[in-house]
Amino acid sequence: MEITRPPVKSKPVMKCEFMLCVVALLFLSVAPDVHAQKAAKLSPVQRQAAFESIQTMRRLISAVQVGPSFPQYESLLIQTKIVVDERLSILRGEMRVLVSQALAAFTDAHELWRIAINSESVQHYILYSCKIFQRYSLFDPQTITPINCSDGNAVSDAFPSGARMYHTSWRQRLLDPQLGQIWATSAERLDDAQKLLAASG
C-alpha cells in the first residue's frame, strides 16, 4: 500500500527572501541611472556657470600655493567672489552646495588670517577663531591634536602667554598649516563639483 505524502508547501520566509533579493538587484541596476539623471538636470547655462566657478576658484588655489601676502590674497578673494557669487544665482541643487562650500572655505581662510594679524597673542588668535577651528577640526600640526578652543584654560596651558601670534615661528607652526587645511577643504569640494559636472555631460 502506497503512502501518499501531502505536497510540501514552500516556506513564506524563503519567498520573502527571494523577493528581497529581486528588489535589491533592481535597486542596484537602477541606482547608477538615477545618479546620472540627477547630474543630467544641469542645463547648458548651469553647466557653463559651474565650469566658470570651478575654474575661477582653481586659479585661487594655484595662487595660494605661490604664497601670497595677506593683501594679495584679499584682492584675489574679492575678484573670485565677484565671479562666483554671480554664477551661484544660476546654480541649483548639489552643484550649488559644493560651489558655495568651496567659496565659504576660502572666505574662512581669509578671516582666520585676519584674526591672526590682529591678535595680541596666540591665545587670542585661538579663542577669536574658535568657530573656524570647530568648523574645520583644525589642530596643532606640531602635536597633531585638536585644539580645544572653547576652553580658555586649556588654551592658556597649551600655549605660552604673551606670545605674539604673527611672530614668524608661531605663524609657521599654526597659521600656515591651518590655512592649508582649510584650502584643502576648498580643493575637495571643487573636485566633487568637477566630478558632478562631468557626470552631467
C-alpha positions as CSV (number, residue, x, y, z in Angstrom):
1,M,0.0,0.0,0.0
2,E,1.5,3.3,-1.1
3,I,1.6,6.1,1.4
4,T,0.6,9.4,-0.2
5,R,2.6,12.3,1.2
6,P,1.0,15.7,1.2
7,P,2.6,18.2,-1.1
8,V,5.4,20.3,0.5
9,K,4.5,23.9,0.8
10,S,7.2,26.5,0.2
11,K,8.1,28.5,3.3
12,P,6.9,32.1,3.2
13,V,10.3,33.2,4.6
14,M,12.0,31.8,1.5
15,K,9.6,33.6,-0.7
16,C,10.2,36.8,1.2
17,E,14.0,36.4,1.0
18,F,13.6,35.8,-2.8
19,M,11.6,39.0,-3.2
20,L,14.2,40.9,-1.2
21,C,16.9,39.7,-3.5
22,V,14.9,40.7,-6.5
23,V,14.3,44.2,-5.1
24,A,18.0,44.6,-4.2
25,L,19.1,43.6,-7.7
26,L,16.6,46.0,-9.2
27,F,17.9,48.8,-6.9
28,L,21.5,48.1,-7.8
29,S,20.7,48.1,-11.5
30,V,18.7,51.3,-11.4
31,A,20.9,53.3,-8.9
32,P,23.6,54.4,-11.5
33,D,20.8,55.6,-13.8
34,V,19.2,57.6,-11.0
35,H,22.5,59.3,-10.3
36,A,23.0,60.1,-14.0
37,Q,19.6,61.6,-14.2
38,K,20.3,63.7,-11.2
39,A,23.5,65.0,-12.7
40,A,21.9,65.5,-16.1
41,K,19.5,68.1,-14.7
42,L,22.1,70.8,-15.3
43,S,21.1,73.0,-18.1
44,P,23.7,74.3,-20.6
45,V,23.6,77.7,-18.8
46,Q,24.1,76.0,-15.4
47,R,27.0,73.8,-16.8
48,Q,28.7,77.0,-18.0
49,A,28.2,78.7,-14.7
50,A,29.5,75.7,-12.8
51,F,32.5,75.4,-15.1
52,E,33.4,79.1,-14.7
53,S,33.0,79.0,-10.9
54,I,35.3,75.9,-10.6
55,Q,37.9,77.3,-12.9
56,T,37.9,80.7,-11.1
57,M,38.4,79.0,-7.7
58,R,41.1,76.7,-9.0
59,R,43.1,79.7,-10.1
60,L,42.8,80.9,-6.5
61,I,44.2,77.6,-5.3
62,S,47.1,77.9,-7.7
63,A,47.7,81.4,-6.3
64,V,47.9,80.4,-2.7
65,Q,50.4,77.7,-3.5
66,V,52.8,80.5,-4.5
67,G,52.5,82.1,-1.1
68,P,50.7,85.5,-1.5
69,S,50.7,88.2,1.2
70,F,47.5,88.9,3.1
71,P,46.6,92.0,0.9
72,Q,47.3,89.9,-2.2
73,Y,45.1,87.1,-1.0
74,E,42.4,89.5,0.0
75,S,42.4,91.1,-3.5
76,L,42.3,87.7,-5.2
77,L,39.4,86.6,-3.0
78,I,37.4,89.7,-3.8
79,Q,37.9,89.0,-7.5
80,T,36.9,85.4,-7.1
81,K,33.8,86.2,-5.1
82,I,32.6,88.6,-7.7
83,V,32.7,85.9,-10.4
84,V,31.4,83.0,-8.3
85,D,28.6,84.9,-6.5
86,E,27.2,86.0,-9.8
87,R,27.1,82.4,-11.1
88,L,25.7,81.0,-7.8
89,S,22.4,82.6,-8.6
90,I,22.2,80.3,-11.7
91,L,23.2,77.0,-10.0
92,R,20.8,74.7,-8.2
93,G,21.0,71.5,-6.1
94,E,24.1,69.7,-5.2
95,M,26.3,71.8,-7.6
96,R,25.3,75.0,-5.8
97,V,26.0,73.4,-2.4
98,L,29.5,72.3,-3.5
99,V,30.5,75.6,-5.1
100,S,29.1,77.5,-2.1
101,Q,31.1,75.4,0.4
102,A,34.3,75.8,-1.6
103,L,33.9,79.6,-1.7
104,A,33.0,79.7,2.0
105,A,36.2,77.9,2.9
106,F,38.3,80.5,1.0
107,T,36.4,83.2,2.9
108,D,37.0,81.4,6.3
109,A,40.7,81.2,5.5
110,H,40.8,85.0,4.9
111,E,39.0,85.6,8.3
112,L,41.4,83.3,10.1
113,W,44.4,85.1,8.6
114,R,42.9,88.5,9.5
115,I,42.4,87.4,13.1
116,A,46.0,86.1,13.3
117,I,47.3,89.5,12.2
118,N,45.2,91.4,14.7
119,S,45.5,89.1,17.6
120,E,47.7,90.2,20.6
121,S,48.7,86.7,21.4
122,V,48.4,83.1,20.4
123,Q,45.6,82.6,23.0
124,H,43.6,85.5,21.5
125,Y,44.1,84.1,18.0
126,I,42.7,80.7,19.0
127,L,39.8,82.0,21.1
128,Y,38.7,84.5,18.5
129,S,38.9,81.8,15.8
130,C,37.0,79.2,17.7
131,K,34.1,78.8,15.3
132,I,36.5,78.3,12.4
133,F,38.6,75.8,14.4
134,Q,35.5,73.8,15.1
135,R,34.1,74.0,11.6
136,Y,37.2,72.5,10.0
137,S,38.5,70.5,13.0
138,L,41.8,72.4,13.0
139,F,44.6,71.1,15.0
140,D,48.1,72.0,16.2
141,P,50.3,70.4,13.4
142,Q,53.2,70.1,15.9
143,T,51.3,67.9,18.3
144,I,48.7,66.5,15.8
145,T,46.0,67.0,18.4
146,P,42.7,69.1,18.1
147,I,42.8,72.4,19.8
148,N,40.0,72.8,22.4
149,C,39.4,76.4,21.6
150,S,36.2,76.5,23.7
151,D,38.2,76.0,26.9
152,G,40.2,79.2,27.7
153,N,42.2,77.4,30.4
154,A,43.2,74.6,28.2
155,V,44.4,77.1,25.6
156,S,46.4,79.1,28.1
157,D,48.0,75.9,29.4
158,A,48.9,74.7,25.9
159,F,50.4,77.9,24.6
160,P,52.7,80.4,26.3
161,S,51.2,83.7,27.4
162,G,52.3,86.8,25.7
163,A,53.5,85.0,22.6
164,R,52.7,87.3,19.6
165,M,50.7,85.3,17.1
166,Y,52.1,86.8,14.0
167,H,55.6,86.2,15.1
168,T,57.3,84.1,12.4
169,S,57.7,80.9,14.5
170,W,54.1,80.8,15.6
171,R,52.8,81.7,12.2
172,Q,54.8,78.8,10.8
173,R,53.6,76.4,13.5
174,L,49.9,77.3,13.5
175,L,48.6,79.7,10.9
176,D,50.2,78.5,7.7
177,P,49.4,74.8,8.2
178,Q,45.8,75.7,9.3
179,L,45.3,77.8,6.2
180,G,46.4,74.8,4.3
181,Q,43.9,72.6,6.0
182,I,41.1,75.0,5.0
183,W,42.3,75.4,1.5
184,A,42.4,71.6,1.2
185,T,38.7,71.6,2.0
186,S,38.1,74.0,-0.9
187,A,40.0,71.8,-3.2
188,E,38.0,68.7,-2.1
189,R,34.7,70.5,-2.8
190,L,35.9,71.6,-6.2
191,D,37.0,68.1,-7.1
192,D,33.5,66.9,-6.1
193,A,31.9,69.6,-8.2
194,Q,34.1,68.7,-11.2
195,K,33.0,65.1,-11.0
196,L,29.4,66.2,-10.8
197,L,29.9,68.4,-13.8
198,A,31.5,65.6,-15.8
199,A,28.6,63.3,-14.9
200,S,26.1,65.8,-16.2
201,G,27.6,65.8,-19.7
